[in-house]
Amino acid sequence: MAQTVHKLNHSRAMYRVAVIGCGGTGSALIGGLPFLHQALVATGHPGLQVIVADGDKISATNCVRQPYFESEIGLFKSTVLVNRLNLFWGLRLTLFRKRCAFNFGEGQYNPGHRARFVTP
């Protein structure tokens, strides 16, 4: 019987992650990425390059079921989450505050002509 040998990806390039949406699921996912980044760095990998995109602003109903506070109502969700993680973890996540499109078939991020990058 032949034995299967699993090979790890030993690429020295950063893994790129795009999180589209900072609602309930997106905010939970974003909150876990620093732990994954630290684990990768601890094993000698450069870590993650994360882009967070959401054009929505925080409303009162978001404060009930998502990780936002009443004092943040009216701010962009992506700005709040990225700034929070960058300050706490000492990361350099990139945020994208406009609505965008992601072509999953091609794996290409297409911000469109209205969008612009904002770095914290």
C-alpha positions as semicolon CSV with decimal commas, in nm:
position;residue;x (nm);y (nm);z (nm)
1;M;0,000;0,000;0,000
2;A;0,146;0,338;-0,101
3;Q;0,195;0,599;0,166
4;T;0,075;0,954;0,103
5;V;0,313;1,228;0,208
6;H;0,161;1,569;0,276
7;K;0,379;1,865;0,185
8;L;0,343;2,201;0,353
9;N;0,350;2,521;0,154
10;H;0,684;2,675;0,248
11;S;0,632;2,990;0,041
12;R;0,803;3,297;0,183
13;A;0,534;3,531;0,047
14;M;0,264;3,672;0,272
15;Y;-0,077;3,513;0,239
16;R;-0,328;3,769;0,109
17;V;-0,676;3,777;0,264
18;A;-0,964;4,002;0,154
19;V;-1,254;4,032;0,397
20;I;-1,555;4,179;0,219
21;G;-1,811;4,305;0,469
22;C;-1,777;4,394;0,837
23;G;-2,116;4,278;0,959
24;G;-2,175;3,983;1,191
25;T;-1,972;3,724;1,000
26;G;-1,704;3,958;0,866
27;S;-1,635;4,117;1,204
28;A;-1,605;3,775;1,368
29;L;-1,364;3,661;1,098
30;I;-1,155;3,978;1,122
31;G;-1,126;3,936;1,498
32;G;-0,962;3,596;1,454
33;L;-0,710;3,692;1,187
34;P;-0,449;3,839;1,427
35;F;-0,423;3,501;1,599
36;L;-0,362;3,329;1,265
37;H;-0,109;3,598;1,172
38;Q;0,081;3,545;1,500
39;A;0,085;3,168;1,451
40;L;0,230;3,208;1,101
41;V;0,496;3,454;1,218
42;A;0,591;3,224;1,508
43;T;0,668;2,947;1,258
44;G;0,891;3,174;1,050
45;H;0,637;3,276;0,787
46;P;0,591;3,647;0,699
47;G;0,222;3,626;0,799
48;L;-0,093;3,774;0,648
49;Q;-0,164;4,075;0,432
50;V;-0,527;4,167;0,504
51;I;-0,758;4,402;0,314
52;V;-1,090;4,483;0,481
53;A;-1,370;4,628;0,267
54;D;-1,708;4,764;0,367
55;G;-1,894;5,078;0,263
56;D;-2,156;5,062;0,537
57;K;-2,172;5,283;0,842
58;I;-2,256;5,169;1,194
59;S;-2,621;5,209;1,293
60;A;-2,798;5,162;1,626
61;T;-2,919;4,816;1,528
62;N;-2,560;4,705;1,460
63;C;-2,465;4,777;1,821
64;V;-2,699;4,502;1,942
65;R;-2,559;4,206;1,746
66;Q;-2,219;4,320;1,615
67;P;-1,902;4,435;1,796
68;Y;-1,975;4,808;1,779
69;F;-2,061;5,066;2,044
70;E;-2,315;5,349;2,051
71;S;-2,032;5,604;2,044
72;E;-1,930;5,465;1,702
73;I;-2,268;5,516;1,530
74;G;-2,216;5,693;1,198
75;L;-1,856;5,576;1,151
76;F;-1,754;5,330;0,880
77;K;-1,752;4,969;1,005
78;S;-1,426;4,893;0,826
79;T;-1,252;5,196;0,975
80;V;-1,355;5,108;1,330
81;L;-1,252;4,742;1,308
82;V;-0,922;4,801;1,128
83;N;-0,818;5,082;1,362
84;R;-0,914;4,873;1,665
85;L;-0,705;4,575;1,550
86;N;-0,411;4,781;1,429
87;L;-0,387;4,966;1,760
88;F;-0,432;4,662;1,983
89;W;-0,217;4,412;1,791
90;G;0,033;4,650;1,632
91;L;-0,068;4,537;1,283
92;R;-0,086;4,718;0,951
93;L;-0,419;4,604;0,809
94;T;-0,549;4,798;0,510
95;L;-0,906;4,917;0,485
96;F;-1,130;4,996;0,195
97;R;-1,432;5,215;0,274
98;K;-1,628;5,209;-0,049
99;R;-1,856;4,947;-0,194
100;C;-1,664;4,709;-0,414
101;A;-1,690;4,394;-0,618
102;F;-1,494;4,073;-0,586
103;N;-1,484;3,833;-0,878
104;F;-1,455;3,496;-0,705
105;G;-1,410;3,307;-1,033
106;E;-1,102;3,505;-1,130
107;G;-0,982;3,576;-0,777
108;Q;-0,940;3,943;-0,866
109;Y;-1,033;4,231;-0,639
110;N;-1,201;4,506;-0,841
111;P;-1,263;4,826;-0,646
112;G;-1,425;5,015;-0,934
113;H;-1,376;5,378;-1,028
114;R;-1,543;5,528;-0,715
115;A;-1,324;5,349;-0,466
116;R;-1,001;5,454;-0,300
117;F;-0,761;5,295;-0,057
118;V;-0,729;5,443;0,288
119;T;-0,443;5,335;0,512
120;P;-0,464;5,390;0,885
